[in-house]
Amino acid sequence: MLSSTRLRGIFPAIPTPVGADDTIDAGAVSALFAWLLKQGIDGVVPLGGTGEYGALARRERIRMANLSVAAMAGKGPVIAGVLDTGFHDALQAGREFAAEGVDGLLVLTPYYTNPTQVGIRDYFLRYADASPVPLLIYEIPYRTRIAIEPKVLHELSRHPNIIGMKACNLDMYHFLQVVAGVDESFAVLSGEDSLFPLHLAAGAKGGIVVTASLLPRAWRQIYEAASAGRTAEALALHRRLIPLMNMAFAETNPGPMKAVMDLVGVNAPRVLAPLVQPAAALVAAFRTELGRQLAETESVA
């Protein structure tokens, strides 16, 4: 059973390779995971926003969970995203993913209905009671339009089946308040590429990192420096990735990232509606920057 002690290090948020018929390209999935495992990742998070959860057909989500488990082959936790809007659909998805062998679930804050803080608390407690595998809370208020108050997260962190969270709240004071009061058995993971070293310095145990699917070694270097207390070094390494991060998020993720992943051996640039292929000029610039970053990472490896 997955525990918070294994929520350490770099967990790439996995894009879902698809073909022209909007179904998963299993060969590209295999190639992506094989490459990532060679780079020294600690686990993976498929089927989140980067994985285009809402645009994938339900059967394809289940298939991606299965392919991810098979590709990881026990070499690190597979934590599947659950981004449904309603409790029953979310729980059904979690059970389906657990049946495919995932180790944990990343469950999104309920949205659209604008629940109260009490409603959010009860939603996660009820889900945790029913879930066959441990769960992480996914708080991303700039997408859901609702934040979870630190005191609610403190309470949720004490449930034995809620072992961590992906923190995407851009408010650093909110983050500091969360870390200050969560249970010792609960791991806060950074969910923001742009704030990763600051989150680590403030108490995060690792991160679910979007662009780690492109540059896992570079993110590993930042993690190791920050974990060793070398914050200035971690910030300097992170600063070098700012141009790449700006390009990765210049259009809606994962469009730009998918367009350049052939540089890491994954040729599956297609995105799912309502996303469209990113602008050619952005892709060209991104390709140049990623190629440069990959060359620099390899030169120091």
TORRO-770949 format. One record per residue (C-alpha): residue in one letter; residue number from 1; x negated, y, z. Coordinates in Angstrom, 1 decimal. Layout:
N
+---+-----+--------+--------+--------+
: r :   k :     px :     py :     pz :
+---+-----+--------+--------+--------+
: a : NUM :      X :      Y :      Z :
...
+---+-----+--------+--------+--------+
//
This chain:
301
+---+-----+--------+--------+--------+
: r :   k :     px :     py :     pz :
+---+-----+--------+--------+--------+
: m :   1 :    0.0 :    0.0 :    0.0 :
: l :   2 :   -1.4 :    3.4 :   -1.0 :
: s :   3 :   -2.4 :    5.6 :    1.9 :
: s :   4 :   -3.6 :    9.2 :    2.2 :
: t :   5 :   -7.2 :    8.1 :    2.7 :
: r :   6 :   -7.3 :    7.1 :   -1.0 :
: l :   7 :   -6.1 :   10.6 :   -2.1 :
: r :   8 :   -9.6 :   12.0 :   -2.5 :
: g :   9 :  -11.4 :   13.3 :   -5.5 :
: i :  10 :  -10.3 :   13.9 :   -9.1 :
: f :  11 :   -7.0 :   12.7 :  -10.4 :
: p :  12 :   -6.4 :   13.8 :  -14.0 :
: a :  13 :   -2.9 :   14.7 :  -15.0 :
: i :  14 :   -2.4 :   12.4 :  -18.0 :
: p :  15 :   -0.9 :   13.6 :  -21.3 :
: t :  16 :    1.2 :   11.1 :  -23.1 :
: p :  17 :   -0.1 :   10.2 :  -26.5 :
: v :  18 :    2.8 :    9.7 :  -29.0 :
: g :  19 :    3.2 :    8.9 :  -32.6 :
: a :  20 :    5.4 :   10.4 :  -35.4 :
: d :  21 :    8.5 :    8.5 :  -34.0 :
: d :  22 :    8.1 :   10.1 :  -30.5 :
: t :  23 :    7.1 :    6.7 :  -29.0 :
: i :  24 :    3.9 :    6.1 :  -27.1 :
: d :  25 :    0.7 :    5.3 :  -29.0 :
: a :  26 :   -0.5 :    2.4 :  -26.9 :
: g :  27 :   -3.9 :    2.4 :  -28.6 :
: a :  28 :   -4.5 :    6.0 :  -27.8 :
: v :  29 :   -3.4 :    5.4 :  -24.1 :
: s :  30 :   -6.0 :    2.6 :  -23.9 :
: a :  31 :   -8.7 :    4.8 :  -25.4 :
: l :  32 :   -8.0 :    7.7 :  -23.0 :
: f :  33 :   -8.0 :    5.5 :  -19.9 :
: a :  34 :  -11.2 :    3.7 :  -21.0 :
: w :  35 :  -13.0 :    7.0 :  -21.5 :
: l :  36 :  -11.7 :    8.5 :  -18.2 :
: l :  37 :  -12.8 :    5.4 :  -16.2 :
: k :  38 :  -16.3 :    5.8 :  -17.7 :
: q :  39 :  -16.4 :    9.3 :  -16.4 :
: g :  40 :  -15.8 :    8.4 :  -12.7 :
: i :  41 :  -12.3 :    9.5 :  -12.0 :
: d :  42 :  -10.6 :    8.5 :   -8.7 :
: g :  43 :   -7.1 :    7.8 :  -10.0 :
: v :  44 :   -4.5 :    9.1 :  -12.5 :
: v :  45 :   -1.2 :   10.9 :  -12.6 :
: p :  46 :    0.8 :   10.0 :  -15.7 :
: l :  47 :    4.4 :   11.2 :  -16.4 :
: g :  48 :    4.2 :   14.6 :  -14.8 :
: g :  49 :    4.7 :   17.9 :  -16.7 :
: t :  50 :    1.5 :   17.3 :  -18.6 :
: g :  51 :    2.9 :   13.9 :  -19.5 :
: e :  52 :    6.0 :   15.6 :  -21.0 :
: y :  53 :    8.3 :   13.7 :  -18.6 :
: g :  54 :   11.5 :   15.6 :  -19.6 :
: a :  55 :   10.9 :   15.1 :  -23.3 :
: l :  56 :   10.1 :   11.4 :  -23.2 :
: a :  57 :   12.9 :    8.8 :  -23.6 :
: r :  58 :   13.5 :    6.9 :  -20.4 :
: r :  59 :   12.3 :    3.6 :  -21.8 :
: e :  60 :    9.1 :    5.3 :  -22.9 :
: r :  61 :    8.5 :    6.6 :  -19.4 :
: i :  62 :    8.8 :    3.1 :  -18.1 :
: r :  63 :    6.4 :    1.9 :  -20.8 :
: m :  64 :    3.9 :    4.6 :  -19.9 :
: a :  65 :    4.0 :    3.5 :  -16.3 :
: n :  66 :    3.3 :   -0.1 :  -17.4 :
: l :  67 :    0.5 :    0.9 :  -19.8 :
: s :  68 :   -1.1 :    3.1 :  -17.1 :
: v :  69 :   -1.2 :    0.3 :  -14.5 :
: a :  70 :   -2.6 :   -2.1 :  -17.0 :
: a :  71 :   -5.3 :    0.3 :  -18.2 :
: m :  72 :   -6.4 :    1.2 :  -14.7 :
: a :  73 :   -6.6 :   -2.5 :  -13.7 :
: g :  74 :   -6.8 :   -1.7 :  -10.0 :
: k :  75 :   -9.8 :    0.7 :  -10.4 :
: g :  76 :   -7.9 :    3.6 :   -8.9 :
: p :  77 :   -4.3 :    4.6 :   -7.8 :
: v :  78 :   -1.7 :    5.2 :  -10.4 :
: i :  79 :    0.7 :    7.9 :   -9.2 :
: a :  80 :    3.7 :    8.4 :  -11.5 :
: g :  81 :    5.5 :   11.6 :  -11.8 :
: v :  82 :    9.3 :   11.7 :  -11.1 :
: l :  83 :   10.8 :   15.0 :  -12.4 :
: d :  84 :   14.5 :   14.2 :  -12.5 :
: t :  85 :   17.0 :   16.9 :  -11.3 :
: g :  86 :   19.3 :   14.6 :   -9.3 :
: f :  87 :   18.6 :   12.3 :   -6.4 :
: h :  88 :   20.0 :    9.1 :   -7.9 :
: d :  89 :   18.3 :    9.4 :  -11.2 :
: a :  90 :   15.0 :   10.3 :   -9.5 :
: l :  91 :   15.3 :    7.3 :   -7.2 :
: q :  92 :   16.1 :    5.0 :  -10.0 :
: a :  93 :   13.1 :    6.2 :  -12.0 :
: g :  94 :   10.9 :    5.7 :   -9.0 :
: r :  95 :   12.1 :    2.2 :   -8.5 :
: e :  96 :   11.6 :    1.4 :  -12.2 :
: f :  97 :    8.0 :    2.8 :  -12.1 :
: a :  98 :    7.3 :    0.8 :   -8.9 :
: a :  99 :    8.5 :   -2.3 :  -10.6 :
: e : 100 :    5.8 :   -1.7 :  -13.2 :
: g : 101 :    3.2 :   -1.6 :  -10.5 :
: v : 102 :    2.5 :    2.0 :   -9.8 :
: d : 103 :    0.9 :    2.7 :   -6.5 :
: g : 104 :    2.7 :    5.9 :   -5.6 :
: l : 105 :    5.2 :    8.5 :   -6.9 :
: l : 106 :    4.8 :   12.3 :   -7.4 :
: v : 107 :    8.4 :   13.5 :   -6.7 :
: l : 108 :    9.3 :   17.0 :   -7.8 :
: t : 109 :   11.2 :   19.5 :   -5.6 :
: p : 110 :   14.9 :   19.3 :   -6.6 :
: y : 111 :   15.7 :   22.3 :   -8.8 :
: y : 112 :   18.4 :   24.0 :  -10.8 :
: t : 113 :   21.0 :   23.5 :   -8.0 :
: n : 114 :   19.0 :   26.0 :   -5.8 :
: p : 115 :   19.1 :   23.9 :   -2.6 :
: t : 116 :   18.5 :   25.4 :    0.9 :
: q : 117 :   15.4 :   24.4 :    2.8 :
: v : 118 :   17.5 :   22.0 :    4.8 :
: g : 119 :   18.7 :   20.4 :    1.5 :
: i : 120 :   15.1 :   20.1 :    0.3 :
: r : 121 :   14.0 :   18.5 :    3.6 :
: d : 122 :   16.9 :   16.0 :    3.5 :
: y : 123 :   16.3 :   15.1 :   -0.2 :
: f : 124 :   12.7 :   14.1 :    0.5 :
: l : 125 :   13.4 :   12.3 :    3.7 :
: r : 126 :   16.2 :   10.3 :    2.0 :
: y : 127 :   14.0 :    9.5 :   -0.9 :
: a : 128 :   11.1 :    8.4 :    1.3 :
: d : 129 :   13.4 :    6.1 :    3.3 :
: a : 130 :   14.5 :    4.4 :    0.0 :
: s : 131 :   11.3 :    4.4 :   -2.0 :
: p : 132 :    9.5 :    1.1 :   -2.4 :
: v : 133 :    6.1 :    2.9 :   -2.7 :
: p : 134 :    4.7 :    5.9 :   -0.9 :
: l : 135 :    5.4 :    9.4 :   -2.4 :
: l : 136 :    3.7 :   12.7 :   -2.8 :
: i : 137 :    5.7 :   15.9 :   -2.8 :
: y : 138 :    5.3 :   18.0 :   -6.0 :
: e : 139 :    5.7 :   21.7 :   -5.2 :
: i : 140 :    5.5 :   24.0 :   -8.2 :
: p : 141 :    7.7 :   27.0 :   -7.6 :
: y : 142 :    6.8 :   28.8 :  -10.9 :
: r : 143 :    8.6 :   25.9 :  -12.7 :
: t : 144 :   11.3 :   25.0 :  -10.2 :
: r : 145 :   12.0 :   28.6 :   -9.0 :
: i : 146 :   12.1 :   27.4 :   -5.4 :
: a : 147 :    9.3 :   27.1 :   -2.9 :
: i : 148 :    9.2 :   24.8 :    0.1 :
: e : 149 :    8.6 :   26.6 :    3.4 :
: p : 150 :    5.4 :   25.5 :    5.2 :
: k : 151 :    7.4 :   24.4 :    8.3 :
: v : 152 :    9.5 :   22.1 :    6.1 :
: l : 153 :    6.3 :   20.6 :    4.6 :
: h : 154 :    4.9 :   20.1 :    8.1 :
: e : 155 :    8.0 :   18.1 :    9.1 :
: l : 156 :    7.9 :   16.0 :    5.9 :
: s : 157 :    4.2 :   15.3 :    6.4 :
: r : 158 :    5.1 :   13.2 :    9.4 :
: h : 159 :    7.2 :   10.7 :    7.6 :
: p : 160 :    5.2 :    7.5 :    7.2 :
: n : 161 :    6.2 :    7.1 :    3.5 :
: i : 162 :    5.3 :   10.7 :    2.5 :
: i : 163 :    1.5 :   10.6 :    2.2 :
: g : 164 :    0.6 :   13.9 :    0.5 :
: m : 165 :    1.5 :   16.6 :   -1.9 :
: k : 166 :    0.5 :   18.3 :   -5.1 :
: a : 167 :    0.2 :   22.0 :   -4.2 :
: c : 168 :    1.0 :   24.3 :   -7.2 :
: n : 169 :    2.1 :   27.3 :   -5.2 :
: l : 170 :   -0.1 :   30.2 :   -6.4 :
: d : 171 :    0.3 :   32.0 :   -3.0 :
: m : 172 :   -2.9 :   31.2 :   -1.2 :
: y : 173 :   -1.5 :   32.3 :    2.2 :
: h : 174 :    1.3 :   29.7 :    1.7 :
: f : 175 :   -1.3 :   27.1 :    1.0 :
: l : 176 :   -3.3 :   28.1 :    4.2 :
: q : 177 :   -0.1 :   27.8 :    6.3 :
: v : 178 :    0.7 :   24.4 :    4.8 :
: v : 179 :   -2.7 :   23.0 :    5.5 :
: a : 180 :   -2.7 :   24.4 :    9.0 :
: g : 181 :    0.3 :   22.3 :   10.1 :
: v : 182 :    0.5 :   19.1 :    8.2 :
: d : 183 :   -0.1 :   15.7 :    9.8 :
: e : 184 :   -3.6 :   14.3 :    9.8 :
: s : 185 :   -2.2 :   11.3 :    7.8 :
: f : 186 :   -1.1 :   13.7 :    5.0 :
: a : 187 :   -3.4 :   14.7 :    2.1 :
: v : 188 :   -2.9 :   18.0 :    0.4 :
: l : 189 :   -4.1 :   17.9 :   -3.2 :
: s : 190 :   -4.7 :   21.0 :   -5.3 :
: g : 191 :   -2.5 :   21.1 :   -8.3 :
: e : 192 :   -3.9 :   24.2 :   -9.9 :
: d : 193 :   -7.0 :   24.1 :  -12.1 :
: s : 194 :   -7.5 :   27.8 :  -11.6 :
: l : 195 :   -7.6 :   27.6 :   -7.8 :
: f : 196 :   -9.2 :   24.2 :   -7.3 :
: p : 197 :  -12.4 :   25.3 :   -5.5 :
: l : 198 :  -10.5 :   27.7 :   -3.2 :
: h : 199 :   -8.0 :   25.0 :   -2.3 :
: l : 200 :  -10.9 :   22.6 :   -1.5 :
: a : 201 :  -12.5 :   25.2 :    0.7 :
: a : 202 :   -9.2 :   25.7 :    2.5 :
: g : 203 :   -8.6 :   22.0 :    3.2 :
: a : 204 :   -7.4 :   20.2 :    0.1 :
: k : 205 :   -8.7 :   16.6 :   -0.2 :
: g : 206 :   -9.0 :   16.6 :   -4.0 :
: g : 207 :   -6.9 :   17.6 :   -6.9 :
: i : 208 :   -4.5 :   16.6 :   -9.6 :
: v : 209 :   -6.2 :   18.4 :  -12.4 :
: v : 210 :   -4.9 :   19.0 :  -15.9 :
: t : 211 :   -8.1 :   19.7 :  -17.8 :
: a : 212 :   -9.9 :   16.8 :  -16.0 :
: s : 213 :   -8.5 :   14.7 :  -18.9 :
: l : 214 :  -11.0 :   16.7 :  -21.0 :
: l : 215 :  -13.9 :   17.3 :  -18.7 :
: p : 216 :  -13.7 :   14.9 :  -15.7 :
: r : 217 :  -17.5 :   15.1 :  -15.0 :
: a : 218 :  -17.4 :   18.9 :  -14.8 :
: w : 219 :  -14.5 :   18.7 :  -12.3 :
: r : 220 :  -16.3 :   16.0 :  -10.4 :
: q : 221 :  -19.3 :   18.3 :  -10.0 :
: i : 222 :  -17.1 :   21.0 :   -8.6 :
: y : 223 :  -15.4 :   18.6 :   -6.2 :
: e : 224 :  -18.7 :   17.2 :   -4.9 :
: a : 225 :  -20.2 :   20.7 :   -4.4 :
: a : 226 :  -17.1 :   22.0 :   -2.5 :
: s : 227 :  -16.8 :   18.8 :   -0.5 :
: a : 228 :  -20.4 :   19.2 :    0.7 :
: g : 229 :  -19.7 :   22.8 :    1.8 :
: r : 230 :  -21.5 :   24.3 :   -1.1 :
: t : 231 :  -18.7 :   26.7 :   -1.9 :
: a : 232 :  -20.7 :   29.3 :   -3.8 :
: e : 233 :  -22.0 :   26.5 :   -6.1 :
: a : 234 :  -18.5 :   25.2 :   -6.6 :
: l : 235 :  -17.2 :   28.6 :   -7.5 :
: a : 236 :  -20.1 :   29.2 :  -10.0 :
: l : 237 :  -19.4 :   25.8 :  -11.7 :
: h : 238 :  -15.7 :   26.6 :  -11.8 :
: r : 239 :  -16.3 :   30.0 :  -13.3 :
: r : 240 :  -17.9 :   28.4 :  -16.3 :
: l : 241 :  -14.6 :   26.6 :  -17.0 :
: i : 242 :  -12.5 :   29.8 :  -17.1 :
: p : 243 :  -12.6 :   30.2 :  -20.9 :
: l : 244 :  -11.6 :   26.6 :  -21.4 :
: m : 245 :   -8.7 :   26.9 :  -18.8 :
: n : 246 :   -7.5 :   30.1 :  -20.5 :
: m : 247 :   -7.2 :   28.3 :  -23.8 :
: a : 248 :   -5.7 :   25.1 :  -22.3 :
: f : 249 :   -2.8 :   27.2 :  -20.9 :
: a : 250 :   -2.6 :   29.9 :  -23.6 :
: e : 251 :    0.4 :   27.9 :  -24.9 :
: t : 252 :    2.6 :   25.5 :  -23.0 :
: n : 253 :    0.6 :   22.6 :  -21.6 :
: p : 254 :   -0.1 :   19.9 :  -23.0 :
: g : 255 :    0.0 :   21.3 :  -26.5 :
: p : 256 :   -3.4 :   22.9 :  -26.7 :
: m : 257 :   -5.1 :   20.0 :  -24.8 :
: k : 258 :   -3.5 :   17.3 :  -27.0 :
: a : 259 :   -4.7 :   19.2 :  -30.1 :
: v : 260 :   -8.4 :   18.8 :  -29.2 :
: m : 261 :   -8.5 :   15.4 :  -27.5 :
: d : 262 :  -10.0 :   13.7 :  -30.6 :
: l : 263 :  -13.2 :   15.2 :  -29.2 :
: v : 264 :  -13.0 :   12.6 :  -26.4 :
: g : 265 :  -11.8 :    9.8 :  -28.7 :
: v : 266 :   -8.0 :   10.2 :  -28.4 :
: n : 267 :   -6.5 :   11.2 :  -31.7 :
: a : 268 :   -2.8 :   11.8 :  -30.8 :
: p : 269 :   -2.1 :   15.5 :  -31.2 :
: r : 270 :    1.7 :   15.3 :  -31.5 :
: v : 271 :    3.9 :   17.0 :  -28.8 :
: l : 272 :    7.5 :   16.4 :  -28.1 :
: a : 273 :   10.4 :   18.8 :  -28.7 :
: p : 274 :   11.0 :   21.5 :  -27.6 :
: l : 275 :    7.2 :   22.0 :  -27.7 :
: v : 276 :    5.6 :   22.7 :  -31.0 :
: q : 277 :    2.0 :   22.4 :  -32.2 :
: p : 278 :   -0.2 :   25.2 :  -31.0 :
: a : 279 :   -1.5 :   28.0 :  -33.2 :
: a : 280 :   -4.3 :   27.0 :  -35.5 :
: a : 281 :   -6.6 :   29.8 :  -34.3 :
: l : 282 :   -6.2 :   28.8 :  -30.7 :
: v : 283 :   -6.9 :   25.1 :  -31.5 :
: a : 284 :  -10.1 :   26.1 :  -33.5 :
: a : 285 :  -11.4 :   28.3 :  -30.6 :
: f : 286 :  -10.5 :   25.6 :  -28.0 :
: r : 287 :  -12.3 :   22.9 :  -30.1 :
: t : 288 :  -15.4 :   25.0 :  -30.2 :
: e : 289 :  -15.3 :   25.7 :  -26.4 :
: l : 290 :  -14.6 :   22.1 :  -25.5 :
: g : 291 :  -17.4 :   20.9 :  -27.7 :
: r : 292 :  -19.8 :   23.2 :  -26.0 :
: q : 293 :  -18.6 :   22.2 :  -22.5 :
: l : 294 :  -18.9 :   18.5 :  -23.3 :
: a : 295 :  -22.4 :   19.0 :  -24.6 :
: e : 296 :  -23.4 :   20.8 :  -21.5 :
: t : 297 :  -21.8 :   18.2 :  -19.2 :
: e : 298 :  -23.6 :   15.4 :  -21.1 :
: s : 299 :  -26.9 :   17.2 :  -20.9 :
: v : 300 :  -26.8 :   17.3 :  -17.1 :
: a : 301 :  -25.3 :   13.8 :  -16.6 :
+---+-----+--------+--------+--------+
//
